Amino acid sequence: MAALRRRSDRRAAPRFDPDLGDRALTVARHDIAIGRWQGVRDLLRATGENWPLRSHRVRAVAGAAAGSSVVEAWRAAEPNSPDAAVLRAATEVTRVFNGAIAAGRGAGTPRDRVDAAVRACLRAAATHPTDPTPWASLLTVVRLYEGGVARRELRTWWDELRRRDPYHLEGHIQMLRYFSARWHGTHGSMYDFARDAAGAAPAGSPLPVLVQIARVEEYRYVSDAAKGRPVRGFGQHWTHELAVTELHRTYDRWLGGRPPGPARAEEAAELNYLAHAASCAGLAPEAGALVGLLGERVATVPWVYTGDPAQQILRWRGRAGDRSPRRT
């Protein structure tokens, strides 16, 4: 009976939970929906200085709060709250990006809106001096400056983030995107940044997955430019020797030093990138093990860039069996 139940679970359509299984976050986002800020305050207070979890939660809450005045109500009620300042900055960054998406990629974003978001990030950083989160928010929004920012200024902000958390994953992802061809760099500069950061990361750190995130960024850029037409020489994007070698390296360095147990909410988004890379490369043991590790903490991104997310995940969920990720 238990075996039948496991097989049935593997065939069930994935449930794409925007909170990636973080039940406390789900409760707080419900509070936002009914106009209450107290649940968000309690959530961030309980999160403390767990920077990966804080990054995951602040980003999600900012997305939920961007269309309401909840964060402003919290700031008005508790003007000296560092957490409120941090969330206010992240929410303003989300609003600016939402506006940029609505206007279209080529329309540009009014500089005064980006300036206002930058000031909010710097105020939050001053209010909460130990927190890397405002610096990650800052590195996110400066992509919207036409032509980018001066290299010295960018380096200063990057150093501030790393001084607080040298292996801050979200901050590294935002810098990678800044250096991408879609924004202010090239495929080469993006991969150089990803490989340098991956090489300096300690065992068990998720930072090596930056290389797989870079591969998705390149795929999106080339696919968008092709507008559905075949791209010559791009058929082996996921399967050529370097792509597979780097995937194995990430798998071994991250999962080889990671504590055992199911995926945590704060790592699930990036584990989806690694599972997706293994799937696209056709590496059945790794793809099956990673999809099994994710369980119900599957996300639509990056699967949506290469087809129907549910179909791709179900394909590998059926092969997950009882395997565990390989240890080195």
LINPE-V655009 format. One line per field, one symbol per residue. ss: DSSP state (H for helix, E for strand, - for the rest). psi: psi as a letter, one per 20 degrees, with the letter a starting at -180 (. if undefined). burial: b if it has 9 or more other C-alpha atoms within 8 Angstrom, else e. A space follows every 10 residues. Layout:
ss = ???
psi = ???
burial = ???
This chain:
ss = -HHHHHHHHH H--------- --HHHHHHHH HHH----HHH HHHHHHH--- HHHHHHHHHH HHHHH----H HHHHHHH--- -HHHHHHHHH HHHHHHHHHH HHH-HHH--- HHHHHHHHHH HHHHHHH--- --HHHHHHHH HHHH------ HHHHHHHHHH HHHH----HH HHHHHHHH-- ------HHHH HHHHHHHHHH -----HHHHH HHHHHHHHHH HHHHHH---- ---------- HHHHHHHHHH HHHHHHH--- ----HHHHHH HHHHHHHHHH ---HHHHHHH HHHH------ --HHHH--HH HHHHHHH--- --------
psi = ghgggghghh iqpqonohil jnhhggghhg gghjjqihhg ghghghhckn gghggggggg hhhhihjajg hhhghhhmij ohhhgghggh hhgggggghg ghhqhihrpp hhgggghghg ghghhhhmhi pighhggghg hihippibrp hggghghghg ghhhnhkogg ghghgghgjr hhekbrgghg hggghggghi qrpiqihhih hhhhhggggg gggghiliqq opjjhkgiir ggggghghgg gghghhjqqr rrpqhiihgh hhggggghgh iknggggggg hghhcjlqqh pjhhijbogg ggghghhiih ckqqqqq.
burial = eeeeeebeeb beebebbebb eeeebbbbbe bbeebbbebb bebbeebeee bbbbbbbbbb bbbbbbeebb bebbbeeeee ebbbbbbbbb bbbbbbbebb eeeeeeebbe eebbeebbeb bbbbbeebee bbbbbbbbbb bbbbbeebee eeebeebbeb bbebbebbbe bbbbbbbbbb bebbbbbebb bebbbebbee bebbbbbbbb bbbbbbbbbb bbbeebeeee beeeeeebbe eebbebbebb bbbbbbbbee eebebbbbbb bbbbbbbbbb bebbebbbbb bbbbbbbbbe bbbbeeeebe ebbbebbbeb eeeebeee
